[in-house]
Every structure is written in structure tokens, then in C-alpha cells.
Amino acid sequence: MIDENQARRVGRGAGLLGAHAASDPDLAAIRAQIDELKRHYEQRIAALEEKLARSEGQQPARSAETQAAVPSASPATSATAFNPEISVILDAKVANTSRSPETYRIRGFIPNGGEIAPPRRSFSLGETELALAANVDHLFRGTALFSVAGDGEGIATEEAYIETLALPAGLKLKAGRFLSGIGYVNAQHPHTWDFVDAPLAYKAFFGSRLSNDGVQLKWLAPTPFFLELGAEAARGGGFPGNERDKNGSGLGTLFAHVGGDVGWSHAWQAGVSYVRTHARDRAWEDTDPTGGATRTAFTGRSSTLGADFVWKWAPDGNPAQQNFKFQSELFQRRENGTLTYDDTAGSHAVGRVADGYRSRQSGWYAQGVWQFMPQWRLGVRHDRLNSGDTRIGLVNTGLVSPGDLPMLAAYSPRRDAVMLDWSPSEFSRLRLQFARDTSRGPGEADNQVFLQYIMSLGAHGAHKF
């Protein structure tokens, strides 16, 4: 609060405004002091709002990453019942790569069929995102998000779910199709990423993101710091699982996040996660050394452990002028089961054979993004994967040669990226990014340059911490 001396000076200044002419030498000093006090307390109020929002499990309304106010949890009125919040995200890129994105693979890791390749060369329209959301009533809120592929492949349902608004004791239930709450980046949509594409670890282990058709239960603990626990049960039709004709849950996850503030200028969050699923005949196609077609499939258990950490800094809790964010995630995946190799359509005489398969693979990334002045940010990211300890029974017993399974050859891919972006407002962003990607294998480095724009139209809720 303003101390007594400051109050007296401000009070005297108010009196002087009526008693002296505008040229009074004290008047300018009093006005400057009032402006300084106003600026200082606005920063303090913003910081207090951030702490309050974190305690309620929401993103602060004045955060640097906020796009708009958090939607109200009040029931829809008759005047707004048929007017959901609508937003459209436009994303387009210009790409220049030294190797064709159509041949992109991550050597040492089973192909996952996800959207992991770099953007297409030259000009391209990325996914246009259309979102609709509204409170159904005082108990439920509904959200539907569709992605329109820029290459004309149609419209896909990215998320479509309901969530509760009034469960007691800090509980929240979500049901439908949604992005899993594991890790830090997974639940974020591409237009909120700090770089053009997802980290290598997400590409290798989840096909860029883990999405579920199922249910999610989260609990926000009534603690003075942020503590969130969550669990999910889902169909598990996407990588690292696959489609299954079976009742019940095919994928389960557990995750926990904890965070807090350190003084006025620092905030942090850490988390752990676990994903468990079972794949049945999860296949990919390749060519043998003579050009013939081959099919390889994995059947067995897949489990992934993850850890994430985020640290944010903003002077006095006000990120408008400068701020810095450091984040890092680590994943380790273990798979144990059977690998089937089918060369009946190829030129070998191997035919269809199967044997045991066991792998333990890991990956991580670390990045820092610095807003060095209003609207301008500079970021650096380093990605690293390790194909790890892999036992391929077909190779060990001599049924197939290592050359028949080129994608499973031991390797440690890495990628380094630097980006510069400019955001004239919270609704627009232009980004330039350069990356050197060695995922394909030794001697196959890909130098990549991307220019991207992201534009937000319509209502847009606050982003997470």
C-alpha cells in the first residue's frame, strides 16, 4: 500500500493543482510520482492475479501467453445458448530443406505413421484450426476442435469432448477425444508451440502428440502451491498402440504436475508421467535391399516414462517488457513382445518369420526462449534421441540380416534449431527458424529454413502455464 508520506505528497499535489498555475515547478514532479506509483501497483496487481489464477488451476489473464480472458464457468443464458465461442487459427509456411520431407524417417526407431515430417518444400498451407466451445449448462462445458489439412486431405476431428464444471473437491472429468495431459508440450496445440514443429522425442514416441478417445480425471489439490494429479483410460488406437477390435481400455496414463512461485519474478512447474498400452500387429512397410516390398509388425507391451520441467522469469512478475522461459522433457520407452517379418511380396526367400523383440529407448530436449524486448523473442532448442538397447531375435538367430531392417539400426539422432519471432499483438505471430536435423542417419543431415505465420481469428481462451 502507499505509505503516509506518499499519500501526503499526493494529497498536496491534488491541492496544488487547483491553487497554482500549470507552470508550478512542483507540478511536473508530482505528476511523475503519481504515474510511477500507478505503474508500480499495476505490476503488483498483475503478479497477484497470476498467483490467484495458479491457485485456482487457471492461466492468469495478464500472462504474456494469454490470448483472451478465461471463459466463464457460468451456465449459458437464453440469449447466448446458441452462440458458442468460435475461433479460427491460420497457419502457413515457406520451407527450404536440403532433403525431401517425403523421405523423412527417424533411424533407430519404429516408424509410427504420425505427422512427423518437416513441412513441405516451397509455400504450403498448414492445418487450419477451427474451434467451437460453450458451456452446455451449469454442469458441463463442450469443446470441438477440427483441423483442415492444407493439402486437401479433408477435415479431421482433433478434439471433441465434454468436461465437468461443478465436481466437488477440485475434481474435473473429461470425456471424448482429447490431447493427453502427459508431459508439458503434449496438451498444447501447434499454434502455441515456441518452434515450428514438435520436439524429436514427441515425434519418435507419440507421432508428435498422444491423443485419446476416452476419459480423463484430474484432481487439483487444495494446497498453497500448484499440485495436479491425473489419470486417463482410452481406446489406444494411435501410436504407440494401434486400432483394436476389443472391449475396454487399450491405453492408460498417469501424470502429476507441481509448481509454484519464487518471489515476484520467478515461477516453475515440474511433472512426471507414465503411458502404458499394448500393440497388436502394429505394422510398417519398407523395401528390402533389392527393392522388394516387406512388412514388419510388432505385437507386445509398450510403456513410456516421462519427466518435464519449466522455469519462467519476468521482472516483478510483469512479462510485457522482458521474460524468459526454459523447458525440458525426458522420455524413456520400453517395448517387449514379438517382431514379425514378412517378405512374401519381396524378392527374398525368407517368407514370414517371427521372433522376440525387446527395446529400451530414450529421448530428451531442452530449449530456452527469451523475449528481449516487447513483441520480439529469440529461442534455441536442442533435441537428442538414443535408440538404446534393442534385442531383435530375428537378427540374432540369423533369420534375417540387419540390412533387412534398416530402420532399426542403432543410431542417436539429434537436431538443433534456432528461431526468431515477432508478435505485433496477441493474435498474430511471424516466425523465422533454422534447424539442422540428422534424424535420417549418418551423412544424411537436413538443413531446414522455415518462415511461418500464425493468425488467430475470433474468441481464443487462455493458454496453460
Secondary structure, 3 states (H helix, E strand, C coil): CCCHHHHHHHHHHHHHHHHCCCCCHHHHHHHHHHHHHHHHHHHHHHHHHHHHHHHCCCCCCCCCCCCCCCCCCCCCCCCCCCCCEEEEEEEEEEEEECCCHHHCCCCCCCCCCCCCCCCCCEEEECCEEEEEEEECCCCEEEEEEEEECCCCCCEEEEEEEEEECCCCCCEEEEEEEEECCCCCCCCCCHHHCCCCCCCHHHHHHHCCCCEEEEEEEEEECCCCCEEEEEEEEECCCCCCCCCCCCCCCCEEEEEEEEEEEECCCEEEEEEEEEEEEEEEEEEEEEECCCCCEEEEEEEEEEEEEEEEEEEEECHHHCCCCCEEEEEEEEEEEEEEEEEEEECCCCCCCCCEEEEEEEEEEEEEEEEEEEEEECCEEEEEEEEEEEEEEEEEHHHHCCCCCHHHCHHHCCCCCEEEEEEEEEEEECCEEEEEEEEEECCCCCCCCEEEEEEEEEEEEECCCCCCC
